[in-house]
Amino acid sequence: MLHGIKSYAKGLRNLPFRFHFYGRRGKMDKQTKAALHPCVAHRGFSGKAPENTLAAFKLALSHPHVKWMELDVHLSKDGVPVVIHDGTLERTTNGRGRVADYSAEQLASLDAGSWMDASFSSEGVPTLEQVLDLAAGRCKLNIELKSDDADFERLASRAVEVIRSRKMEAEHTITSFEPAILRAVRKAAPELRIGLIIDDNPDDLVERLISLDCSYLSIGFYHLNEKLLEQTAKASIEVMAWTVNSVSDLGRLAARPEAFQLCTNYPDRWLAVVEGED
């Protein structure tokens, strides 16, 4: 909670930019809004299905307007990239302890859905391979590598191996809060696109991205402002704003004329905003 309050407080400094800009923009039609602000399903359609499960990803993919999905990856005990947000199991499964202490097979057998609804009790912890196969030819993935894993190079190399095994290097993006993980990915796969995740907007942010060879920025939406979007566009850095769930926030951001992705737990709300009155 405290982290969220701090994030909101930091974002307040950007509000004058945002609302001043809205006052002088022109209206856009729905096709322009959709093209400028592609929908990213956060951990799948996590507003209606348990996050980071195959059910959530399948539900997101049932909506043609979902162009991207975001997901989180840890390594299992046997070195398999698995899709789960936390480094521990208690919040989203019936397991106990660390993800890294279980094999991929054991993680798959856990109940990763009942915490949301009993109808999802058969959902286990999926592997990155399963989600890649599910998304193949349908949408792109923003694959966040989590810093809970101590061996960053092993995490990076195993994720890269799985993506390369399916010849999907050009389709997906690897992101992380941890610069050391991004450096490890860049070392293992110079051809892969990488992006920094940050819940801040320091003055030297674009310089940091360039120094890491990032072409992608994943940023808390409170921190978006006109200056940052101008700088990232000039540096050819694509931006994703996270996590935008309220209709009012989605509406304000979808009205901006700059290009950036909107990451949300509710792709249906994104669609309602984009297809609403011009």
N, C-alpha and C positions, 0 to 999 in steps of 0.2 A: 504494500500500500504506500509506504513512504517513498519507494522508488518511483511509483506512478505520480505522486504529488510533485516530486522534484522534477520529473520529466515535464509535467504540465506547466510548472513554474518557469522552466527554461523556455518552453515553447511560447509563452506569453510575449516574449520580446519580439516574436515574428508576426504577431497579429496585426500591427499597424500596416506592415507591408501587404498582408493578405487582404485586408478589407479595403485598403486604399485602391489596390489593384482591381478588386471586383467592381468598384464603382465606375471604372472606365473601360471595362471589357465589353465586347459585343456578345450577343447570344449565339449559341451553337446548336446545330441540329444533332439528332441522336447518333447519326453515323460518325460525325466528327468527334463527339464526346467519346464514343466507344473506341475509335481509332487512337485518340490521344491518350486515353486512360484505360489500358487493358486490365481486365479483371484477373487478379491472382487469388486463388482459393487458399486461404491460410490453413495449413495442416489438413487440406482437403476442405470439404464443406463442413467445417467443424462447428458451425452454429446448429446443425441439425443431425450430425452423426459424430461419434466419438473421434476426437482428433487423431490424426496420423494412423488411421486404420484403413484397410482396404474399402470398408463401407463408406468412409468419408471421401476417399478418392474417387470411387465409382459414382457416388452421388454428384460430386463436382463435375465429373466428366459427362454426366447425363445432361448438363447444361452447355449447349454449343458456344455460349458467350465466354465461357471460362477458357482463357488462352494460356494461363500459367497455373501451376500449383506449387505451393511452398511446403517443404517438409524438413524434418530434423533427423540427423543421423548420428548414431553412436556405434561403437564396435562391440560385438558380443564377445564372450570369453574365447570362442574359437575363431575370432578375427573376421566375422561376417558383418558388413554394414547393415544395421537394423534401423528401422524408422520409429523413433520415439523421442519426445522432447526432453524429458528429464533424464538425468544420469542415474536416478533411482526409480523404483517401480511402484511405490505406494500410491501416488496420486492417480495414475491412470490404469493400473492393473490390479489384480488380486495377488500379485507377487510381493516379495519383500527383499530389500537390499539393492545392490547395484546392478545395473544392466550388464556391466562388464564381468560379473560373476556367473552369468548364465550363458549357455550355448544358444545359438540361433533357434535350434529345435525346441529347446525349453521355453524360450521367449514366445515362440509361435503358439505354444500350448496354453499360455496364460489367457485369462479373461481380461481383455483390454477394452471392453465395451459396456459392461453392466453398470459401471459408475454413472453412465449417462442414461441408459435405459436397458431393461432386461432383454429386450428384443435384440440387442447387440452382443449378447453373452458369448457368441461363437467367434467374435473378433479377437485375434491374437495380435502380437507385435509382428508386423510384416518386415520383410527384408527390402533393401534398396532395389535388388533385382526384380522383385515382384512389382514394385511401383513403376520402375522403368518400363517393364513389359506392358503394364496396364496403360501407361501414358503414350507408348510408342505410336507415332503418327497422329496423335490426337492433341497433345498439348506439351508445352515446355515445362521443365522443372527448375525451381530454385531450391537447391539442395544445401541446407545449412549443416555444416559440420560443427558439432558441439565441442566446447573446450573442456568438458568434464573428463575426457579421455586424456591420460597423461602423455601418451606417446603420439604426438601430433603427426609425425612423419608416417607412422604406421596407419593412422586413421586416414590421412590424405592418400597414401599409396593404395590402400584397399578400396577406397571410394573410386579413385581413378581407374583401377583395374576393372571394376564392375562396369563403369560407364564405357570404357574402351572395348570391353568384351562384346558389347552390343553396338559398337561403332556409332555412339551417340555423342561424341565429343562436341559436335557443332550444335547440338540441340539444347543443351542444358547449361546451367550456371552453378558454380559452387560458391557459397558465401559463408562468412563466419564473422563473429565478433572479434576473434583472435587473429591478429596479423601474422603470428608465427604459423598458424595453420594455412593461411593463404600463401605464405612463402613456400611452405612444404608442397602445396598443390602446384604452384608455379614451377617448382623444381622437378616435380614428377611428371607434369604435363604442361609444357609451355603453350600448347594449342588451346587449352581449356580457358573459358572465360571465368573470371573470378570477381567477387564483390565483397566489400566491407559492409558489415552491419554495425550501426551505431545509433544510440539514442541521445544524440547531442548534435550541435552544429558549430564546432570550433572554427575559428577564423581560417585555419590552415587545412580545412578538411579536404578540399580538392587537391592540394599539394600532397597530402597523405595518400590519397587514392592513386595519384600518378606515381608516387614513389613505390607503391605496392604493385604497380602495373594492373590496377583494377580498371575495368570498363563498366562497372556496375556498383551502385550505391543503394543499400537497403537502410532506410532511415525512418525513425518514428515520425509520424505525419505532423506532429506539433512543430517540428523544426523546419518544415518547408517554408521557404520564402522566395521572393522574386530573384534576389541576388544569387542565392545558391543554385536555383534552376538555370539561370543565365550562365553561371560558371560551369556547371556540369554539362550543359549543352555545348558550350564552346570546347570543352575537353572531350567531347564524344563519350560521355559517361551516362549510361542509362540509369534512371532513378526509380526505385520502388518505395512507395510510402506505406508504412504499416502502423498499426492494424486499425483500419477505418471501418467501424461497425455501425455507427449511428447514421440514420438517413440524412440528418442535417449536415454532418461532416462530409459524407459522401457527395452530397449535393454541392457543397461549397467547392470541394476539390475538383469534382468533375466539370465544374464551370470554368476552370482555369484554362488558358489557351496553350500553356506549355505542355510538353509530352512527358508523362510519367505514369507508372503502373500504380493501381490501387489494390492493395492487399486487404482482404476482408474475410471474416468468418462466414459472411452471408452474401454469397454471389447473387442471390435473388434480390437483395436490397440494392446491390450495384445495378442490376438490370432495371429495377423499378425507377431508379434515379435517372439513368441514361435514357430510358424510354419515356420519361415524364414529359411535361410541357416544356417546350423550348424557351 
